[in-house]
Amino acid sequence: MLRKLPHDEIPRLTLEEARHSERHPVYVVLDNVRSAYNVGSIFRTCDGAGVAGLYLCGYTPHPPHKEIAKTALTAVDSVPWEFHPSIEKLLRELKARNVTIAPVEIARPSKPYTELDRRDYPVALVFGNEIVGVSPEVLELADFALEIPMYGIKQSLNVAVAAGIAVFEAIRVFKENRDYPGDR
């Protein structure tokens, strides 16, 4: 019979342990995301996934911010994050460190988000503005685009939902292939 664990029985890291824990080679980059609530939700996703870092770019709200704090539930303290006014400069810096740039966007060409490969790591998943998606400048700097298929009448998901799907899939693929040395 199933038994739901009470909070005091759920295994979890302390804040100090989280700050010093090994992280997955996945970065999340937000390109002009406008909703502070979405940003806070993405902080929680990044904490739960153990990503290497979260980059908030352009006019994306960043801590300290009341709405981010409300949805992040202290994840702003456990996730390594930085604010960068220029996403183009950040992406060039990441590329110089051999990080693959992969916007999650409906673009051509693209590949399904489930087709990341071990050679793609470390990878920066870029998520765009809730209305217009990632900027053309991001697409110019991208190595490839990842697409989450849509089967209904809507063309896209909420950015925080899309981030949860793509980030955890990227972690799954990495963990499945972690015995392989990086080719990059």
VOTORDO-804609 format. One record per residue: x, y, z of N, C-alpha, C in turn; residue in three letters. Coordinates in steps of 0.1 Angstrom, whole numbers, plus 5000, padded with zeros to 4 digits. Each point is the difference from the previous one (the first is absolute). Layout:
XYZXYZXYZALA/...
END
This chain:
500849885000499250125000500950125000MET/499650104992500850135000499750085012LEU/501150075004499950095011500750134996ARG/499350115001500650134997501050035011LYS/501250054996501050035011499750145005LEU/500050025013499950135006501350084997PRO/499950135001501150094997501349965007HIS/499949965013501249975007500749864996ASP/499349924992500649884995500550014986GLU/499750114993500550014986501450045000ILE/500949924993501450035000500250134992PRO/500850095006500350134993501350055005ARG/500750074992501250075003499850125009LEU/500950035008500050135007500550104990THR/499850135003500450114991501549994998LEU/500749975010501549994999500449894992GLU/499449885001500249894992499750024985GLU/498950074998499650034986501050094993ALA/500550105008501050094994501349934996ARG/500349895007501349934997499849874993HIS/498849974995499749874994500550004985SER/500249884995500449994986498750034992GLU/500250084989498950044992500149944986ARG/498849994994499949944986500550114990HIS/500649964989500650104991498950054991PRO/498950065006498950064993499950145005VAL/499950104991499850135004498650054995TYR/499350085007498850064995500250154998VAL/499650054988500150144997498650054997VAL/499650115006498850064997500250134992LEU/499350014989500250114990498750085001ASP/500150115007498950105002498749945004ASN/500049915010498849955006499450115008VAL/498850034998499450115007499349985014ARG/499649875002499249985012501049955012SER/500050085010500849965012499549875006ALA/498749974999499549875005500649884992TYR/500150024987500649904991501549985004ASN/500750115003501450005004500149925013VAL/499250035009500049935013499849854998GLY/499049964992499849864997501249944994SER/500650074991501249944993501249985010ILE/500150105010501049985011499749875007PHE/498749965003499749885007500449884991ARG/499750014988500449894990501549985000THR/500750114999501549995000500549945013CYS/499450035011500449955013499849855000ASP/498849964996499649865000500849914991GLY/500550064989500749934990501550015002ALA/500550085009501450015003500850054988GLY/499550114993500750054989501250085004VAL/500950014990501350075003499850155002ALA/499050064994499850145002498850054992GLY/499550115005498850074994500550144996LEU/499750044988500450144995498750074997TYR/499950125005498850084998500550124991LEU/499450014988500550104991499050104995CYS/500550114996499150114994499250065011GLY/498750014998499150065010499349895009TYR/500649885000499549905009500150045014THR/499050005008500150045014501049915007PRO/500750065010501049925008499950045014HIS/500549915009499950035015500950125003PRO/499650075011498949975008498750054994PRO/498949925001498850034993498949935007HIS/498950075005499049935008499349894993LYS/499650014987499349904993500949884997GLU/501350024998500949894998500149925013ILE/500250075011500149945013498849915003ALA/498850054996498849935003499949874994LYS/500449994987499949874993501349925001THR/501250065002501249935001500249925014ALA/499350055010500149945013501449975004LEU/500850105001501449995004501049944990THR/499549964989501049944990500950114995ALA/499750135001501050104996501349995008VAL/499949945012501249985008500849874997ASP/499449914993500649874998500549984985SER/499550084991500449994986501050114997VAL/501149964994501050104995499350084989PRO/499950135001499450084990500850134998TRP/499850054988500650134997499050084991GLU/500150135000499350094991500950054990PHE/499650004987500850054989499150094991HIS/500350124999499250094992500049964985PRO/501149944995500249974986500049844999SER/499049954994500049854998501049964989ILE/500250094990501049974990501449985006GLU/500450095009501350005006500149875008LYS/499049975008500049885008500149874992LEU/499249994989500149884992501449994993LEU/500650114996501449994995500949955010ARG/499950045013500849955010499849855003GLU/498849965000499749865002500649924988LEU/499850044988500649934988501549995001LYS/500650115005501549995002500449905011ALA/499149965009500249905009499549864996ARG/499749994986499649884994498649955005ASN/499150105004498749965004499150014987VAL/499249904998499149994989498850095003THR/499650094990498950095001498849944993ILE/499049975008498849934995498750085004ALA/499550094993498750065003498949904999PRO/499150015009498849914999498950094993VAL/499949974987499250104992499549924988GLU/498850054995499549954987500850074989ILE/500949924994500950064990500349904989ALA/500550044989500449904990501550044996ARG/500949905001499749865004500050005015PRO/499449895005500049975015500049855001SER/500349965012499849865003499249985013LYS/499449895002499249985012500850015012PRO/499450055011500850025012500549875006TYR/499449894996500449875004501349954993THR/500550074991501149954992501350075003GLU/500250055013501350045004501049885000LEU/501250034998501049904998501150035010ASP/500849895005501050025009501150114996ARG/500150014987501050104994499550145002ARG/498750025003499450135002500450075013ASP/500649935009500250055014501450055001TYR/500250115008499050075007499150084990PRO/498750025005499050064991499350115007VAL/499750114993499350115005498650004993ALA/499049985008498650004994499550145002LEU/499650064988499650145000498550014999VAL/499350075009498650024999499650154998PHE/499150024992499750144996498850065006GLY/499750124996498950085004498749934998ASN/499150025009498749934999499250034988GLU/500250114993499250034988500849984987ILE/501250045000500849994987501149895000VAL/500249935011501049905000501450055001GLY/501049934996501450045000500250104989VAL/500950095002500350104990500849954988SER/499950064989500849964988501549995003PRO/500550095008501450005004500449875007GLU/499149945008500349875006500049894989VAL/499150014991500049894990501250014991LEU/500550124998501350014992501249945008GLU/500050005013501149955008499849855004LEU/498849954997499749865004500749894992ALA/500349895007500549884993498949934994ASP/498849995006498849944995498850045009PHE/498849984995498850035008499449875004ALA/499450005012499349885005498550045000LEU/499249914996498650034999499249905008GLU/499050055008499149915007498749994991ILE/499749884996498849994991498750045006PRO/499150064993498750045004499049934992MET/499049945007499049924994498650065001TYR/499850125005498750065001500050124991GLY/499150095004499850134992501050105003ILE/500649995012501050115004501449964994LYS/500750114998501349984993501249995010GLN/499750035013501149995010499549985014SER/500949975009499749995014500550125007LEU/499550025013500550105008501549985002ASN/500850115000501449985001500549925012VAL/499450025011500449925012499749854998ALA/498949974994499749864997501049944990VAL/500250084989501049954990501449985006ALA/500450095009501349985007500049885008ALA/499049975008499949875008500249884991GLY/499350004989500049884991501449994994ILE/500650104994501249994993501249985010ALA/500050075011501149995010500149855005VAL/498949955004500049865006500349904990PHE/499650024987500449914989501550014998GLU/500650125000501450024999500849935011ALA/499550005012500649945011499949844998ILE/498949964996499849854998501049954990ARG/500150074989501049964989501450005005VAL/500450105007501350015006500349895009PHE/499149975010500249895009500049874994LYS/499349984989500049874992501449984994GLU/500650114996501349994993501250055008ASN/499950015013501150075007501349925001ARG/500049874996501249925001500950034988ASP/499550084990500850034988500750135003TYR/501350004996500750135001499550094990PRO/500050135003499650104990500950014988GLY/499350024989500850014987500450144997ASP/499550105008500250144996501250055005ARG/
END
